[in-house]
Amino acid sequence: MNRYPLWKYILVGLALLFGLIYTLPNFFGESPAVQVSSAKATLKIDTSTRERVASTLQAAGIANSGIFLDSNGVKVRLLSNDTQLQAKDALEKQFNPDSSNPQYVIALNLLSSSPQWLTRLHALPMYLGLDLRGGVHFLLQVDMPGALTKRLDSIGADLRTLLRDKNVRHAGIDRQGERIVIRFRDQEKRNQGRLTLEENQPDLLLLDQGEDSDLKLVASLRPEAIKRLQDFALKQ
């Protein structure tokens, strides 16, 4: 008869216990939710945003089971798919009165229904892709224009810092739609700017435009970078 030391039985038992704990979130399922995040790099999400979300839903008479603030924005757990859509519409009207220039991204989401003590242990459910969820509509609800705008604003701010640190003079950086336009007064500076960006911003496609003293370097995100952004947005 084989006999093993007691510590080995204890080790196996602990492994099974931890495995069970971190598997539990997958059995609790998910709840419909709405997420509010910033569409611009300069716009911060804080407790005042959370309070504004709460007051908007209260005024619309939409019940919820929790409003949470984290690094990705404000998330609202709803009671059903119907109230999820109603909440999205109410928040969209309140936070983005000018639909042509949205300040916030209001997106449908799913939140784990696990108890808080499991969440505090970082026991999270397994992420299911669209193929396993069986719903293409979830993809359509992700506000990719808003996410892309936010990402480009962030890149624009990074480029200003980068060119300043590398002592590359330019005549201005602006976002124009889905492109970032950097202006230079001479060819030498534009060449320096291009070299700096190629070395430090591999996600950008660069195109030379303009002539004489109005030289431009037009930057846009590569398709693979946009795909990564979309995948990230779907996981939020």
PASE-589735 format. One line per 2 residues: number of its first residue (from 1); their letters; for each residue x, y negated, z negated of N, C-alpha, C. Coordinates in steps of 0.02 Angstrom, whole numbers, plus 32768, in hexadecimal, padded with zeros to 4 digits. Each point is the difference from the previous one (the first is absolute). Example, Ala and Ser with C-alpha at 12.3 -4.5 7.8 and 13.67 -1.06 7.14 Angstrom:
<sites>
1) AS) 8294:811C:7E7A:7FD3:7FC5:8000:802D:7FC4:8000  7FEE:7FCB:8024:802A:7FC5:7FFD:7FD9:7FC9:7FDB
</sites>
This chain:
<sites>
1) MN) 802A:803C:8000:7FD6:7FC4:8000:802C:7FC2:8000  7FF4:7FD4:802F:8028:7FC3:8005:7FE9:7FCD:7FCC
3) RY) 802F:7FE1:7FE0:7FF1:7FCD:7FCF:8025:7FC0:8013  7FDF:7FC8:7FF9:801E:7FC0:8010:8001:7FD5:7FC1
5) PL) 8031:7FD2:7FFE:8002:7FD3:7FC6:7FC1:7FD5:7FFC  7FEE:7FEC:7FC3:7FC4:7FD8:7FF5:8001:7FBF:8028
7) WK) 803A:7FE1:8006:8004:7FBF:8022:7FEB:8005:8049  800A:803B:801E:7FED:8008:8047:7FB3:8001:8006
9) YI) 7FDE:8022:7FD0:7FB7:7FFF:8001:7FE5:7FB9:7FF6  8021:7FDC:7FD2:7FEB:7FBB:7FF4:800A:7FD5:803E
11) LV) 8039:8009:8022:800E:7FDA:803D:7FCC:800D:8036  7FEE:8040:8009:7FCE:8012:8033:7FBC:7FE2:7FED
13) GL) 7FEF:8003:7FBF:7FC1:7FE4:7FE9:7FFC:7FB5:800B  8037:7FDD:7FF1:8001:7FB7:800B:7FFA:7FF0:804A
15) AL) 8021:8027:802B:7FFC:7FF4:8048:7FB8:8008:8019  7FDE:8034:7FE7:7FBA:800B:8013:7FD3:7FC8:7FE7
17) LF) 800E:7FE9:7FC3:7FD8:7FCA:7FE3:8008:7FC0:8028  803E:7FED:8010:800B:7FC4:8028:7FE2:8007:8045
19) GL) 8005:803B:801E:7FE2:800B:8041:7FB5:7FF7:7FFF  7FE0:8019:7FCA:7FB8:7FF9:7FF9:7FEC:7FB7:7FF8
21) IY) 8025:7FDC:7FD6:7FEF:7FB9:7FF3:8004:7FD7:8041  8036:800A:8027:8009:7FD8:803B:7FD8:8019:803C
23) TL) 7FDD:8039:7FF7:7FD1:8018:8034:7FB9:7FE7:7FF2  7FF1:7FF1:7FC1:7FBC:7FEC:7FED:7FE2:7FC7:802A
25) PN) 8027:7FCA:8010:7FE1:7FC9:8025:7FDF:8015:8042  8018:8036:801E:7FE3:8016:803F:7FB9:801C:7FF7
27) FF) 7FED:8011:7FC2:7FBE:801C:7FF4:7FCD:7FCB:7FED  8017:7FC5:7FF0:7FD1:7FCB:7FEB:7FE3:7FDA:803C
29) GE) 801F:8008:803A:7FE7:7FDE:803B:8012:7FB6:8001  7FDF:7FDB:802D:800E:7FB9:8009:7FBF:7FD8:8002
31) SP) 8007:7FC1:7FED:7FC6:7FD3:8000:8009:7FCB:8036  7FC9:7FE9:8020:8005:7FC9:8030:8017:7FC0:7FDE
33) AV) 8028:7FD9:8022:801C:7FC3:7FE2:800A:7FCB:8036  800B:7FC3:7FEA:8012:7FC9:802C:803F:7FE0:7FE3
35) QV) 802F:7FF0:802D:803E:7FE1:7FEA:8006:7FBA:801D  8014:7FD1:7FD7:800C:7FBB:8015:804B:7FF2:7FF9
37) SS) 8020:7FEE:8038:8047:7FF0:7FFF:800C:7FC0:8028  803B:7FE5:7FFA:8010:7FC1:8022:8011:800C:8049
39) AK) 7FE7:7FD4:802B:8010:8004:8047:803B:7FD3:8012  8019:7FDA:7FCF:8037:7FD2:800C:8034:8008:7FC8
41) AT) 803F:7FFC:8014:8036:800B:7FD0:8000:7FCC:7FC8  7FE5:7FC5:800E:8002:7FCA:7FCE:7FC4:8002:7FD0
43) LK) 7FD1:802C:800D:7FC3:8004:7FD7:8007:8039:7FCE  7FFD:7FF0:7FC0:800B:8031:7FCC:7FBE:801D:7FE6
45) ID) 8002:803F:7FEE:7FC8:8022:7FE1:800E:8006:7FB5  7FD4:7FE4:7FD7:800B:8002:7FB7:7FBE:8009:7FDB
47) TS) 8001:7FF4:7FC0:7FC4:800B:7FD7:7FC6:7FD3:8015  8010:7FC4:8019:7FCA:7FD4:8017:7FDC:801E:803D
49) TR) 8026:8024:802A:7FE1:8023:8039:7FD2:8037:7FE7  8017:8024:7FCE:7FD6:8035:7FE3:7FBF:7FE4:7FE5
51) ER) 8005:7FC8:7FDC:7FC4:7FE1:7FE4:7FD1:7FE7:8037  801D:7FE7:8036:7FD7:7FE8:8038:7FDC:803B:8021
53) VA) 8022:8038:8006:7FE0:803C:801C:7FC6:8016:7FD4  800C:8001:7FBE:7FCC:8015:7FD1:7FC3:7FD3:8003
55) ST) 800B:7FBE:8002:7FC8:7FD1:8002:7FDA:8005:8042  8023:800D:8037:7FDF:8007:8041:7FD2:803C:8000
57) LQ) 8018:8039:7FE6:7FD7:803C:7FFF:7FC5:7FF8:7FD0  800C:7FDE:7FC8:7FC9:7FF5:7FD0:7FCA:7FD5:801F
59) AA) 8015:7FCB:8024:7FCF:7FD4:8020:7FD8:8024:8036  8020:8031:8021:7FDE:8026:8034:7FD7:803A:7FE4
61) GI) 8006:800C:7FBF:7FDA:8036:7FE0:801B:8045:8012  8041:8005:800C:801F:8040:8013:8024:801D:7FC4
63) AN) 7FE8:803A:7FEA:801E:8021:7FC6:8042:8022:8013  802D:8004:7FD1:8040:8023:800B:8014:8024:7FC0
65) SG) 8030:802D:8007:8016:8026:7FC6:8048:7FEF:7FEC  8018:7FC6:8016:8042:7FEB:7FED:8021:7FD3:8033
67) IF) 8023:7FCC:7FE9:8025:7FD3:802C:8048:7FFF:7FE6  8030:800F:802B:8045:8008:7FEB:802E:7FD3:8029
69) LD) 8032:7FE5:7FDF:8033:7FD7:8020:8043:8026:7FFE  801E:800B:803A:8042:801F:8003:802B:7FDD:8033
71) SN) 8039:801D:800F:8030:7FDF:802E:7FE6:7FFB:8047  7FCD:8028:8012:7FE5:7FFF:8044:7FC4:7FD2:8007
73) GV) 7FE6:7FE6:7FC8:7FC6:7FD3:8004:7FCD:8012:7FCB  7FC2:7FEB:800C:7FC8:800E:7FD3:7FD7:8039:801E
75) KV) 7FF3:8034:7FD8:7FD9:8039:8018:7FC1:8006:7FD6  7FC8:800C:8022:7FBF:8006:7FE0:7FE5:8046:800D
77) RL) 7FF2:8025:7FCB:7FE2:8042:8007:7FB4:7FF8:8003  7FE1:801C:8035:7FB8:7FF9:800A:7FDC:8042:7FF2
79) LS) 7FBE:7FFC:7FFC:7FD8:803A:7FEC:7FEB:802B:803C  7FFE:7FE4:803C:7FEB:8025:803B:801C:7FE0:803E
81) ND) 7FFA:8024:8038:8017:7FE4:8040:7FD8:7FC3:8015  7FC0:7FFF:7FEF:7FD6:7FC7:8012:8016:7FC1:7FDB
83) TQ) 800C:8007:7FBF:8016:7FC5:7FDA:8047:7FEC:8014  8027:8030:8018:8043:7FEF:8019:7FFC:7FD0:803B
85) LQ) 7FD3:800F:802F:7FF8:7FD4:803A:7FE3:7FBD:7FEC  7FD1:8000:7FD1:7FE2:7FC1:7FE9:8035:7FD5:7FDD
87) AK) 802B:8020:7FD8:8034:7FDB:7FDD:8032:7FE2:8032  8011:8026:8033:802F:7FE7:8033:7FE4:7FC3:8023
89) DA) 7FC0:8003:8012:7FE0:7FC6:8022:7FFE:7FC3:7FD2  7FEF:800A:7FC1:7FFB:7FC8:7FD1:8045:7FE0:7FF5
91) LE) 8032:8029:7FF8:8044:7FE6:7FF4:801C:7FDF:803E  7FF0:801B:803A:8017:7FE3:803F:7FE5:7FB9:8008
93) KQ) 7FC0:7FF6:7FF0:7FE2:7FBE:8006:801D:7FCF:7FCE  800F:8018:7FC4:801A:7FD4:7FCC:8049:7FEE:800B
95) FN) 8028:8031:8013:8049:7FF5:8004:8017:7FE8:8045  7FDA:8010:8034:8013:7FEB:8043:7FC7:7FDC:8023
97) PD) 7FEF:7FC3:7FE8:7FC9:7FDB:8020:800E:7FEF:8049  8041:7FF8:8011:8014:7FF3:8045:801B:8042:801D
99) SS) 7FD7:8024:8024:8014:8042:8019:8039:7FFD:8033  800A:7FC5:801F:8036:7FF9:8030:8044:7FF7:7FDF
101) NP) 8000:7FF1:7FBF:803E:7FF7:7FDB:7FFA:8020:7FBB  7FFE:8043:7FFD:7FF5:8021:7FC0:803B:7FF6:7FD0
103) QY) 7FEF:7FF1:7FC1:8033:7FF6:7FCC:800D:8041:7FDA  7FCF:802C:8001:8005:803F:7FDA:7FEF:803B:802D
105) VI) 801A:803A:7FEE:7FED:803E:8021:7FCF:8025:7FD3  7FC3:800B:8019:7FCD:8024:7FDA:7FF8:8043:8023
107) AL) 8016:8036:7FE1:8001:8041:8020:7FDE:8035:7FD6  7FE1:8030:8022:7FE4:803A:7FDD:8039:802C:7FE8
109) NL) 7FF4:8022:7FC8:8034:802A:7FE3:7FE0:803A:7FDC  802A:802B:7FE6:7FE9:8037:7FD5:802D:8001:7FC3
111) LS) 7FE3:8008:7FC5:8025:8004:7FC2:7FF4:8043:7FDE  8033:8019:7FE0:7FF9:803F:7FDC:7FCE:7FF8:7FC7
113) SS) 7FD7:8034:7FF6:7FD0:8000:7FC8:801D:8020:7FC1  8041:800B:8000:8021:801F:7FC6:7FFA:7FD4:7FC2
115) PQ) 7FFF:801F:7FC5:8000:7FD8:7FC2:803E:7FD5:7FFB  7FFB:7FCB:7FDA:8037:7FD1:7FF9:803F:8020:7FE4
117) WL) 7FF8:8030:7FD3:803C:801E:7FE2:8029:8026:8033  7FDF:801C:8033:8025:8021:8036:8024:7FCD:802B
119) TR) 7FDE:7FC9:800E:801F:7FCB:8028:803E:7FE4:7FDD  7FFB:7FF8:7FBE:8039:7FE5:7FDA:803B:8030:8003
121) LH) 7FF3:8040:8009:8036:8031:8007:801A:8004:8047  7FE6:7FD4:802C:8011:8000:8047:7FEC:8042:8022
123) AL) 7FCC:801F:7FE6:7FE4:803B:8020:7FCC:7FE9:8033  8013:7FFF:803F:7FD6:7FE4:8035:7FE9:8037:802F
125) PM) 7FC6:7FF8:8020:7FE9:8033:8030:802B:8000:803E  8000:8038:8022:8026:8006:803E:7FE0:7FD4:8035
127) YL) 802B:7FDA:8023:7FE6:7FD5:8035:7FEC:802B:803C  7FC3:7FF5:8018:7FE7:8024:803B:7FFF:7FD2:803C
129) GL) 801D:8016:8036:8000:7FD9:803E:7FBB:8000:801F  7FF9:7FDA:8036:7FBF:7FFA:8021:7FE8:8043:801B
131) DL) 802F:802B:8014:7FEC:8040:801C:7FDF:802B:7FCB  8017:7FFB:7FC1:7FE3:8027:7FCA:7FC0:7FDF:7FE5
133) RG) 7FFD:7FBF:8003:7FC3:7FDE:7FE8:7FC7:800A:8030  800F:8009:8041:7FCC:800C:8030:7FD8:7FC2:8011
135) GV) 801F:7FC4:7FF8:7FDA:7FC3:800E:802B:7FCC:8022  7FF3:7FF4:8040:8024:7FCC:8024:7FE9:7FBB:7FEA
137) HF) 7FC3:7FFB:7FE4:7FE6:7FBF:7FEB:802D:7FE1:7FCC  8023:8028:7FD8:802C:7FE5:7FCC:8038:7FD8:8020
139) LL) 801A:8019:8038:8034:7FDC:8024:7FE7:7FBE:801A  7FC3:7FFE:8018:7FE5:7FC3:801D:7FF5:7FCA:7FCD
141) QV) 7FFA:8013:7FBF:7FF2:7FCE:7FCD:803F:7FDD:7FE7  803B:8019:8013:803E:7FE1:7FEA:800A:7FBF:8029
143) DM) 800B:7FC9:7FDE:8008:7FBF:8021:8048:7FF9:8017  800F:801F:803A:8044:7FFD:8019:8016:7FBA:8014
145) PG) 7FD5:7FD6:801F:8015:7FBC:800F:8016:7FDA:7FC1  7FD9:8009:7FCA:8012:7FDF:7FC1:8042:8019:7FE5
147) AL) 800A:8043:8003:803E:801D:7FE7:803B:7FEA:802A  7FF6:7FFB:8042:8036:7FEB:802C:8011:7FB6:7FF5
149) TK) 7FCD:7FD7:7FF6:800B:7FB9:7FF2:8029:7FF7:7FC0  7FED:8025:7FCD:8023:7FFD:7FC0:8049:8015:8008
151) RL) 800B:8035:8025:8044:8019:800B:802B:7FCE:8027  7FE3:7FE1:8033:8026:7FD0:8028:800F:7FC1:7FD8
153) DS) 7FD1:7FE9:7FD6:800F:7FC7:7FD5:803A:800F:7FD1  8000:803D:7FE6:8037:8014:7FD4:8042:8003:8025
155) IG) 8000:801A:803D:803D:8003:8028:8018:7FBA:8010  7FD2:7FD3:8011:8013:7FBB:800F:8025:7FE0:7FC6
157) AD) 7FE7:800B:7FC3:8021:7FE5:7FC4:8045:8020:7FF7  8004:8041:800E:8041:8023:7FFB:8032:7FE5:8033
159) LR) 7FE9:7FF0:803C:802C:7FE7:8034:801D:7FBC:7FEE  7FD6:7FD5:7FE2:801A:7FBF:7FEB:8038:8008:7FCE
161) TL) 7FF6:802D:7FD0:8034:800B:7FCD:803E:801F:8020  7FF6:8030:802C:8039:8023:8020:802A:7FD0:8029
163) LR) 7FE1:7FD7:802A:8025:7FD2:802A:8023:7FCA:7FD7  7FE0:7FEB:7FCA:8020:7FCF:7FD5:803D:801E:7FDD
165) DK) 7FFA:803E:7FE8:8038:8020:7FDF:803A:800D:8030  7FF0:800E:803F:8034:800D:8032:8018:7FBF:8022
167) NV) 7FE6:7FC7:7FE9:8014:7FBF:801A:7FF2:7FFA:804B  7FC7:801A:8015:7FEB:7FFA:8046:7FCA:7FCA:8003
169) RH) 8011:7FC8:801F:7FD1:7FC8:8004:7FCA:800E:8035  7FC3:7FED:7FEF:7FC9:8006:802F:7FD3:7FC3:7FFA
171) AG) 7FD1:7FF9:802F:7FD5:7FC5:8001:7FB9:800F:7FE8  7FF6:803A:7FE1:7FBE:8010:7FE5:7FEC:8048:800E
173) ID) 7FD9:801C:7FD3:7FE5:8044:8007:7FB5:7FFD:7FF5  7FDA:801A:8031:7FB7:8000:7FFB:7FE5:8043:8016
175) RQ) 7FC9:8014:7FE1:7FDC:803B:8018:7FCA:7FEA:8031  8000:801E:803A:7FCE:7FF1:8033:7FDD:8041:8013
177) GE) 7FC6:800C:7FE1:7FDD:803F:800C:8028:803A:7FE3  8012:802F:802B:8025:803B:7FE9:804B:7FF9:8010
179) RI) 8017:7FC2:8008:8047:7FF5:800E:801C:7FCC:7FD0  8040:8003:7FF6:8024:7FCD:7FD8:802F:7FDC:8030
181) VI) 7FF9:7FBE:8004:8027:7FD8:802F:8035:7FD8:7FD9  803F:800A:8012:8038:7FDB:7FE1:801D:7FD2:8035
183) RF) 8006:7FC0:7FF0:8018:7FCF:8030:8049:7FED:7FF1  8026:7FF6:8036:8045:7FEC:7FFB:800D:7FC7:8031
185) RD) 8034:7FD9:7FF0:8011:7FC6:802B:8037:800F:8032  8024:8037:7FF7:8034:8011:8031:8007:804C:8004
187) QE) 801F:8016:8037:8006:8047:800E:802B:8025:7FCE  8034:7FE0:7FE7:802D:8020:7FD1:7FDB:8013:7FC0
189) KR) 7FD8:7FD2:7FE6:7FDB:800E:7FC3:7FCC:8037:800B  7FE0:8000:803B:7FCF:8035:800D:8023:8044:8003
191) NQ) 803B:8002:801F:8026:803F:8003:8012:8018:7FB9  8013:7FD0:7FD5:8010:8012:7FBB:7FC2:801A:7FDC
193) GR) 7FC8:7FDF:800C:7FC1:8016:7FE2:7FEC:8045:8016  8007:800D:8042:7FEF:8042:801A:802B:8036:7FE1
195) LT) 8042:7FF4:7FFC:802E:8031:7FE3:7FEF:800E:7FB7  7FF0:7FCA:7FDB:7FEF:8008:7FB9:7FC1:8029:7FF7
197) LE) 7FCD:7FF3:8029:7FC2:8025:7FFB:8008:8049:8015  8027:800C:8034:800B:8044:8017:8022:802A:7FCA
199) EN) 802B:7FE0:7FD9:8025:8024:7FCC:7FD7:800B:7FC1  7FD0:7FD3:7FF3:7FDC:8001:7FC1:7FB5:800F:8004
201) QP) 7FE4:7FFB:803C:7FB8:800C:8009:7FF4:8031:8039  800F:8040:7FF6:7FFA:8031:8036:7FB8:800C:8017
203) DL) 7FCE:7FEB:7FD8:7FBA:800B:8013:7FE7:7FCD:8033  8029:7FCE:8011:7FEA:7FCA:802C:8019:8008:8048
205) LL) 7FD2:7FF3:802F:8013:7FF9:8047:800D:7FB6:800D  8037:7FF0:8021:8014:7FBB:800A:7FFF:7FEE:804A
207) LD) 7FE6:7FC5:800F:7FFA:7FE9:8046:8016:7FB7:8003  802D:7FF0:802F:8016:7FBB:800A:7FCE:7FDB:802C
209) QG) 7FEF:7FC3:7FEA:7FD3:7FD5:8027:8019:7FB8:7FFC  7FE4:7FD6:802D:8011:7FB8:7FFF:803F:7FF1:8027
211) ED) 800F:7FBF:8004:803B:7FE9:8025:8016:7FBD:7FE4  803B:7FEA:8017:801E:7FC0:7FEB:8006:7FFE:7FB4
213) SD) 7FE3:7FCC:7FE1:8006:7FF8:7FB7:7FC5:801E:7FDA  7FD2:8021:8025:7FC7:8020:7FE0:8005:804B:800B
215) LK) 8030:801E:7FDD:800C:8047:8007:7FDB:8026:7FC9  7FE4:8039:8012:7FD8:8026:7FD0:8018:8049:7FFE
217) LV) 7FF8:801D:7FC5:800A:8048:7FF6:7FBD:801A:7FE5  7FDE:8028:8028:7FBD:8018:7FEE:8007:8047:7FE5
219) AS) 7FE8:800A:7FC3:8005:8041:7FDF:7FBB:801F:7FF7  7FFB:8040:800B:7FC2:8025:7FF5:8011:8045:7FE3
221) LR) 7FD1:801E:7FDE:800D:8041:7FE1:8001:8038:8034  802F:802D:7FF9:8003:803A:802C:7FC4:802D:7FF4
223) PE) 7FEB:8027:8033:7FC5:802C:7FF7:8007:8030:7FC6  803D:801B:7FF5:8008:802F:7FC8:7FF9:7FDD:7FBD
225) AI) 8013:7FBF:7FFD:7FF7:7FDA:7FC2:7FB6:7FF3:7FF2  7FDA:7FF2:8035:7FB8:7FF6:7FF9:7FDE:8041:7FE9
227) KR) 8018:8038:801A:7FE4:8041:7FEC:800D:800D:7FB6  803C:7FEF:7FE8:800F:8009:7FB9:7FD3:7FD3:7FD5
229) LQ) 7FF4:7FC3:8019:7FD5:7FD1:7FDC:7FB9:801B:7FFC  7FE8:801D:8037:7FBD:801D:8001:7FFB:803B:7FD0
231) DF) 8033:802C:7FFF:7FFF:8039:7FD3:8000:7FE9:7FB7  8026:7FCB:7FF2:8003:7FE6:7FBC:7FBC:7FE3:7FEB
233) AL) 7FE0:7FDC:802F:7FBF:7FE2:7FF2:7FCC:8035:7FF1  8003:8039:8023:7FD0:8035:7FF6:8007:8021:7FBB
235) KQ) 803C:7FFC:7FE4:800C:8020:7FBF:7FED:7FD3:7FC6  7FF1:7FBF:800E:7FF2:7FD1:7FC9:7FB9:8008:7FE8
</sites>
